[in-house]
Amino acid sequence: MISKIGVIGAGQMGTGISHVCALAGFEVRLTDVSQDVLDKGMGVIGHNMTRQVRRGLISDEDKAAGLGRIHPAVGMEQFGDCDLVVEAATEDEKVKRQILSDLCPHLSPECVLASNTSSISITRLGASTDRPGKFIGMHFMNPVPLMKLVELIRGIATNEDTYQLTRVVVEKLEKTSVPSEDFPAFIVNRILMPMINEAVYTLYEGVGSVEAIDNAMRLGANHPMGPLELADFVGLDTVLAIMQVLYEGLADSKYRPCPLLVKYVEAGWLGRKTGRGFYDYAGETPVPTR
Ligand SMILES: NC(=O)c1ccc[n+]([C@@H]2O[C@H](COP(=O)([O-])OP(=O)(O)OC[C@H]3O[C@@H](n4cnc5c(N)ncnc54)[C@H](O)[C@@H]3O)[C@@H](O)[C@H]2O)c1
């Protein structure tokens, strides 16, 4: 039985995963690189739970109990009694490998380890741990409290018990899991990220403006968000990292990241999280930056 879940990374995804796990009754241990980032992350979780209270989705008591179940602290020592740890740090294989190697010595032998990576090989990440059989991809979608899907990705060594255990956790979170084979970017991002990258090419080549491209896809393809708006929401660094994994992993030029996307990331224009990407978020309503 799973009762304690560890979460590594208190960014967009780590806060969302902690939020839903705590509301589902799990004790959550949350870490990041500094107390400052953790404080900010806890602020985000509190804010998002308040929004759920306002909408009548949870009660004030649920919120208080949920927040009380999340224990933020810097360092890996706190994960010793966890049954499951989900790594949700920056989409960079080197960073994730370092985290996994720092983390493993602190885990109990029974602990299952999952990565929320959007694109990196689960087989390769698993092989860098002391428990490839108990390593799996648990790919939550953003924003986690709203999105119903979790992709479950088995590496070549992942055992059946690990898959079944994470499948049950997903059910307890009232979400739906979809199994995906371990190929670069799995199912959702294999399809979604090339579309976003193509939207950036459409902008780069002057086919349409930011507003025209987003309106075209919202109204013409019935997408709830335009692709550039969505890119800003995901984080342009994450979009670029996923395209690089697709480009290198599948060795096909159709996945070449758009040079304009590279330029935005080099400028530090990462989308909503830095206040500027394809849109500027300083004012009341987002304004296109080109
Ligand atoms: N953004 C999305 O839409 C989305 C969706 C699904 C999955 N993901 C995946 O989730 C993961 C996190 O993405 P995000 O959007 O939350 O990114 P983010 O930039 O919002 O957060 C990443 C967090 O990881 C922390 N971090 C970096 N190195 C660390 C370390 N050594 N120890 C502890 N924490 C560390 C950073 O300080 C940061 O707070 C990535 O693997 C990403 O691909 C993202």
The ligand as an ORCA input file, in Angstrom:
! r2SCAN-3c Opt
* xyz 0 1
  N       5.477     22.120    -18.207
  C       4.716     21.172    -18.681
  O       3.695     21.426    -19.344
  C       5.037     19.722    -18.387
  C       4.051     18.747    -18.594
  C       4.341     17.415    -18.277
  C       5.606     17.072    -17.808
  N       6.555     18.051    -17.655
  C       7.864     17.637    -17.147
  O       7.921     17.900    -15.765
  C       9.262     18.217    -15.374
  C       9.270     19.569    -14.688
  O       8.745     20.544    -15.576
  P       8.145     21.927    -15.033
  O       7.315     22.486    -16.133
  O       7.583     21.730    -13.667
  O       9.498     22.788    -14.931
  P       9.793     24.043    -13.967
  O      10.922     24.767    -14.599
  O       8.528     24.774    -13.648
  O      10.266     23.329    -12.601
  C      11.407     22.546    -12.500
  C      11.857     22.594    -11.049
  O      12.926     21.646    -10.870
  C      13.791     22.219     -9.918
  N      15.093     21.561     -9.928
  C      16.097     21.673    -10.818
  N      17.168     20.958    -10.415
  C      16.820     20.369     -9.243
  C      17.498     19.525     -8.312
  N      18.742     19.150     -8.535
  N      16.832     19.117     -7.210
  C      15.558     19.500     -6.970
  N      14.876     20.321     -7.808
  C      15.496     20.735     -8.930
  C      13.876     23.693    -10.343
  O      14.407     24.502     -9.302
  C      12.409     23.976    -10.645
  O      11.712     24.469     -9.517
  C      10.091     18.145    -16.654
  O      10.650     16.870    -16.769
  C       9.048     18.385    -17.727
  O       9.412     17.862    -18.978
  C       6.290     19.364    -17.914
*
